[in-house]
Amino acid sequence: QVRLVESGGGLVQPGGSLRLSCAASGNFFSGYTMGWYRQGLGNQRELVASLTSGGRPNYADSVKGRFTISRDNALNTMYLQMTSMKPEDTAVYYCNTAPIATPRLWGQGTQVTVSS
């Protein structure tokens, strides 16, 4: 059974950068559009970036120009490079299929906190 494990979160100052990783337990990514979601305190979970199996990215307006999504199918890993980070980027970040998430694939997520 496929599992997705997110990592790379932490505390970063405004304007800083972080890179998140999403590792799949099997050869899972290559055939799917995958995405990064986030859920801030008191907010609904939102899709912030996605990447088709053909390599076409799409970004929410709130992160466009600051976040970059990528994947390495050989390593079964997806990444989210976050730069010029803002306090409003504070959230738990998750990976899953996109634009429709697969409920059984939700993992623990990784906490990102942007604060001085």
Secondary structure, DSSP 4 states (H G I P E B T S, - for coil): ---EEEE--EEE-TT--EEEEEEESSS-GGGS-EEEEEE-TTS--EEEEEE-TTS-EEE-TTTTTTEEEEEEGGGTEEEEEE-S--GGG-EEEEEEESSS--GGG----EEEEE--
